[in-house]
Amino acid sequence: MSEDETRSGGCLCGKVRYTLAEDPVMCVTCHCKNCQRQAGSALSIIIGVREDAIAISGAVKTYDDTADSGAPVHRQFCDTCGSALFTRIDHPPGLMFVKAGTLDDTSKLAPAFHCWTKSKQDWVPLGDIPAYDTVPQQG
């Protein structure tokens, strides 16, 4: 990733901005129903980042949701334009997700795997990367 472009991003109206202090730990395509609804699309491409590696400026609102797994999910969006920006989870601790489309430069991103494919749209091809019905199990 380039130092300036891919490590910063923000909402549609520009009132919320963020900067990443390090590369994301992962880039994933999520097909869960709630990500589909939040994105208004068939899927959501998200990057996982350490919470202590992101600086956020501007006001976000939080919608407390429940994941397909039953776990709590805290979805954050700009309180002015409504752009979906961040997803905070309880497990694993210290990790959060950023909607990849909010990065200023997405050209270097490539999802490593698909998750929640059991709820994907039938017309979405998965390509050659791994795909999981839910989430990959840690060994």
N, C-alpha and C positions, 0 to 999 in steps of 0.2 A: 504494500500500500504506500502511496505517496504520503509524505509527511503532512502536507497541508490539506489536500482535498478529501481523501477517504477517511480521515480521522475526525471529521467534523460534519455536522448536519443540523437539521432543524425542521420545524413545521412549515406548513404552506404559507402562513402569514409572516413568519420570521420572528414571532414573539418568543418562541422557545428555541434555544440553540443548545447544542452540546458538543463537547470535544472529548475524544478518546485519548488517553495517555499511552495506550498500547494497542497492539493488534487484537482483534476479536479472538476468542478462544474457539469459536465455531461459527459456521454459517449453515443454516438448516432451512429446508422447505417444510412448513407445517401445513397439514391438511385438516386439522381439527375443525369441527363445525363453528366453534366460537371465533377462531382466527378467520375463517371464511366470512363470518358475519361482520367482524370488526373491519376487515379489509375491504368488504364489499366485492370480493373476488373469490376465485376457486381455491386460493391458497395464500399463504403469507410467507415471505422470505424474511427470516430473522437472523440476527447475529447475536451470539452470546458474548457478553462482556463481564468482566469483574466489576462489581458495584463501586469499588474504590478506584477504578481506572476511568471513570466517566465524570465529567464536570457538566452540570446542567444549569442553564440560566433561563429564567422566565417561569411563569406559573403553569403548572399542569394540574389537571383534575384526575381523580382516580375513580375508576369503576371497579368495585370488588366483585369478582366473578368466581365461578367454580369450573375447573378444567374437566375435560371428559373423564379424567382419572378420579375426580372427586376432590382433588387438591385445590386449595385457595389460589387464585390468580388475581393480581392487582394490575389492571390495564390502565395506562396513563396516556392522556391526550391533552393537546393544547386547549386551554379554556376559552380561547377566542375563535380559532378556526376549526377546531374539532379534529385536527390531524392525529391519528393514532401514532404514538411514538415509542412507548416503553411498556414492557411487561415484566412485572416483578413477581417472583415466586419464592416460596419458603424453602424449597429443596431443589437442588443443592444450595446451601447457604452461600451468600456472597456473589451469586451469579444473577444477572438480569438479562433481558433480551431487548434489542433495539430493532424496530422495523427497518429493514435494510433499505427500503425505498426512500427513507428520510436522510440518508447519507448524501453529502454534496457530490460525491463521486462513487458510483457503484461499479465501475468498470472492472475492478480487480476481484470482485466477489464471485465465488462459485460455491453453491451449496454442496456440503459433504454427504448429506443423506436426506431422505424424506421421512417424516414422522407422521403418525396418525393417518396412514394411508387407508385404514379401514373406513374412513369417512371421506375419502377423496372423491372428486367428481370423476365419473367414468371416462370422460373425454380427455382427461389430463394424462399425457404420457409421462412415465417416470424416468425414462432414459437409462443410463448405465450406472447411476450411483445407487448405493444400498437404499432399500425401502423397508420400513417397519410398520406393522399394523398399529402399534402405539408408539412407544419410545424404545430406543435400544437399551437393553439390560446391561448394567455394568457388572463385569465379571469379577 
